[in-house]
Structures are given as C-alpha cells and as structure tokens.
C-alpha cells in the first residue's frame, strides 16, 4: 500500500488540537456492556473483590485494573475511569508486551527464525541478510533483440541465431555477426549488440549499422547488478513481491524469516447466529467472519475460529488448550452475569497488562499475558468497538511479534468538525480525499456501515476537533486509495 504519510502532516507532540464541540450523545457512545458495568458498579465496585493471586494489573506503570464505566460529570467521576489506560500508552504497552524475553538455557525458542519457501514468504520479515549466491547476471547477456557483432561493420551474418536459455555460442571473429535474443548469452569476443531497429541488410545479406556502434552497447556484463556474496537486503527487510523476485533471481528457493504469529479467535455469546436473518432476540455474528481476515491482513496466521457461546468452562478449556501466540476473544470483557473473560483470566493466573482503555468505542478491551510467550486480547462484543480494540491492542502486539516496523505516524486535516468524548480518545472512520480526512456517519459502537466504507480511522482527542484541525490517521491495511463512497 502506498504510504499516505507524504500527503499528511507528521504527528508530533506539538501538533495543535483545538478542543471544540459538545460531547457525543449517549446512543452514539454508550453500549450494552457499559450499562452492565454500571449495574455492577451500583452493587459495589469490582475493585472491592479480592484479586486472584497472579492476576496483576500493574505489569507496567500505564496499565491498571478496573472497568471504566459511563462518563459522568467531573464531581461524580470516580477513579474507575482513571484506572483505564490512556489510548497511546495502551498501544505502547501492547507493543512492549510482545518483545521476546531471554529464553532459559535449554528452553525451546517458540518464535525462532524459520526457512520459508518463496511462495509462502510474502509479508514476512527477513531474519537473515539476503546475500547474493551468484553474480547477477551470471554471464554476459544481450539487453536487446538484434545482432551480436564483432569488430567494425559491415558484418557477415551467421545462419544460426542465439536464443535465451541455450548453451554458450561459439566466439565471433571480426566482421561477423549473429542474430541474438534478449537475455541470451553473448558470444565470446562480441564487440556490441546492435539493436534490430538500428541495422539493415543489403542484397548480399551483409549487415550494416544505421547509427554509430559503441563497444559494449546493449550488453549486460556479468556481475552488473551484484557479485556473489554481496548483501542484497539486510535483516528486518519486509518481503514484498519485488523481494521475492530478487531472491529468486539470486538463486534462493527459501528465505530465513520471522514466522507469522499464530492467532486463534474465540467468539463468545449465546445470542449469535451464523446464518440467516436475526430473529427472536438473536443477532448475526459479524465478528466471526470479520476478525480472521483482518488478523491475516495484520500479518497473523489464523489457526482456528471457535464459537463458544457464554460458557465459562468452554472458555477456560479453549484458552488453556490453545498453542497460539495470540488468543483473541470477542465480548465478555465487561462485568455482566455472563462476562466470563475476567474471571477466567483470574482462574488461570494470567497477568493483566491492560484492563480498559480510554478510547471510544471499545473502552472495555483488555490485554493479558497468559504464558510468557502467549497473550490474549479481549475485544468488546460490539463490532466497531471490536475494531477499535483490534487496532489498539492486537495490531501493535502482532507487529512486534512479526518484527515489522511501526508505520510512520502522520496526520491530515479533518474536513468537518468532529465531536469528541469529554475524557477519552475517539476513533472515527474516515475516507481520505486529497489532503483531507472526511469523517463518516454510522460510527456508533455497534455499527459497521461507516468502517466498511472507510480508508482509515481518525484519532480524535478528548473534546473533539474542529474543521481543518489535523488528526492522526490509522490506515486500514487494505485501503489503497479510497473506495469512492462517502456516507456523510
């Protein structure tokens, strides 16, 4: 995807953001999971429960336990909201969490570099330098269709021409020429290659040049691109289609790369249908079809998608039985009667790294370390809130696991005034039009209509942003240039 940073303004701490506009309405920012959290809050704060041994919310200074509830006036705004992690720190914590620890002596290194066939290496990151295995080209070749000629003209033309892929032809003598194809081996003692359009034959079948012949013209000499042993690409290079071509040309069948992170998706909720129209209080599962390809676009190898319903034992069994690098759950991250993610993490002694993020939609998201080399990202159940959690926590973690560099942050002016949340960052679907980002409607937590038409998400600070105000832009992994629809 062509980076849009050249179109936008680099994001810096000094980028001014004017806080304007009124808070978004409850129906736009307040969802069922928040309501359940408030019910729980009314019966006593979740933090009053004794913590399970090993279930820690202070793995780093920016991650604190708690379930952020609905925003209220400042004088009634208890510390529940303040225990959530600010959005930038949550992303940074997710990236740090995936950094490999030093393995113990004799321990198996789970994410050791692997040899990957070229057909499977697209999108991976090189874990070893790509060095030339041979000279490129490995012999003198013709850069054009025409004639290989020796000495000054005119030239007598051999009957048998030289084609690509054939054995080395016999040497030429002065005054001799031979028909040659692009990519064919140049005969020894060739002076130059005369292009087809720069030569003519007379009635005696002798070849004449129609312009000056310069020695060495249109010959690609051996080693012109590289010599055997030259470093072509360093460690950390992303394997693009062009890199695959270069590796193949240099003689590689496999490359040494960082393996794709393995991800497993656990879809929770008894109310979800896998087909047909919603009915009788049941709704279609949008996250089951959406999350696996989105995770693949972020570089993961999705090894399983399991639909567990609201079953605490099934969730416990699925988490403890998974060998994925990343487990992604959907729903169940609030404090309702069937929200089993937190209790299950306490039960298995997981380390809670991020519990709630100051972002809308999606603030009940969480990140936990299940094992030293295994993490769980808990996404809210509302679809756009889940997207927010995916880009806030899963994307940085997967990026670090895959050894990919962070994208260069950039900003674009918002075309329209964009309302913000009083206290939290807000992620708003936008389309990119020229040098502006156009906010889209249909951006409530349960809505996918806006994000389906979007190129990116705009990061709107607490309080909102005015028309013309720059906002950080998070590109969607498949958006290359807009899709020509604007739902405003």
C-alpha positions, 0 to 999 in steps of 0.5 A: 500500500502506498504510504499516505504519510507524504500527503499528511502532516507528521504527528508530533507532540506539538501538533495543535488540537483545538478542543471544540464541540459538545460531547457525543450523545449517549446512543452514539457512545454508550453500549450494552456492556457499559450499562452492565458495568454500571449495574455492577458498579451500583452493587459495589465496585469490582475493585472491592473483590479480592484479586486472584493471586497472579492476576496483576494489573500493574505489569507496567506503570500505564496499565491498571485494573478496573472497568471504566464505566459511563462518563459522568460529570467531573464531581461524580467521576470516580477513579474507575475511569482513571484506572483505564489506560490512556489510548497511546500508552495502551498501544505502547504497552501492547507493543512492549508486551510482545518483545521476546524475553531471554529464553532459559538455557535449554528452553525451546525458542517458540518464535525462532527464525524459520526457512520459508519457501518463496511462495509462502514468504510474502509479508514476512520479515527477513531474519537473515541478510539476503546475500547474493549466491551468484553474480547477477547476471551470471554471464554476459547477456544481450539487453536487446533483440538484434545482432551480436557483432564483432569488430567494425561493420559491415558484418557477415551474418551467421545462419544460426541465431542465439536464443535465451536459455541455450548453451554458450555460442561459439566466439565471433571473429571480426566482421561477423555477426549473429542474430541474438535474443534478449537475455541470451548469452553473448558470444565470446569476443562480441564487440556490441549488440546492435539493436534490430531497429538500428541495422539493415541488410543489403542484397548480399545479406551483409549487415550494416549499422544505421547509427554509430556502434559503441563497444559494449552497447546493449550488453549486460556484463556479468556481475552488473547488478551484484557479485556473489556474496554481496548483501542484497537486503539486510535483516528486518527487510519486509518481503514484498513481491519485488523481494521475492523476485530478487531472491529468486533471481539470486538463486534462493528457493527459501528465505530465513524469516520471522514466522507469522504469529499464530492467532486463534479467535474465540467468539463468545455469546449465546445470542449469535447466529451464523446464518440467516436473518436475526430473529427472536432476540438473536443477532448475526455474528459479524465478528466471526467472519470479520476478525480472521481476515483482518488478523491475516491482513495484520500479518497473523496466521489464523489457526482456528475460529471457535464459537463458544457461546457464554460458557465459562468452562468452554472458555477456560478449556479453549484458552488453556488448550490453545498453542497460539501466540495470540488468543483473541476473544470477542465480548465478555470483557465487561462485568455482566452475569455472563462476562466470563473473560475476567474471571477466567483470566483470574482462574488461570493466573494470567497477568493483566497488562491492560484492563480498559482503555480510554478510547471510544468505542471499545473502552472495555478491551483488555490485554493479558499475558497468559504464558510468557510467550502467549497473550490474549486480547479481549475485544468488546462484543460490539463490532466497531468497538471490536475494531477499535480494540483490534487496532489498539491492542492486537495490531501493535502486539502482532507487529512486534511479534512479526518484527515489522516496523511501526508505520510512520505516524502522520496526520491530515486535516479533518474536513468537518468538525468532529465531536469528541468524548469529554475524557477519552480518545475517539476513533472515527472512520474516515475516507481520505480525499486529497489532503483531507480526512472526511469523517463518516456517519454510522460510527456508533459502537455497534455499527459497521456501515461507516468502517466498511466504507472507510480508508482509515480511522481518525484519532480524535482527542478528548473534546473533539476537533474542529474543521481543518484541525489535523488528526492522526490517521490509522490506515486500514491495511487494505485501503489503497486509495479510497473506495469512492463512497462517502456516507456523510 
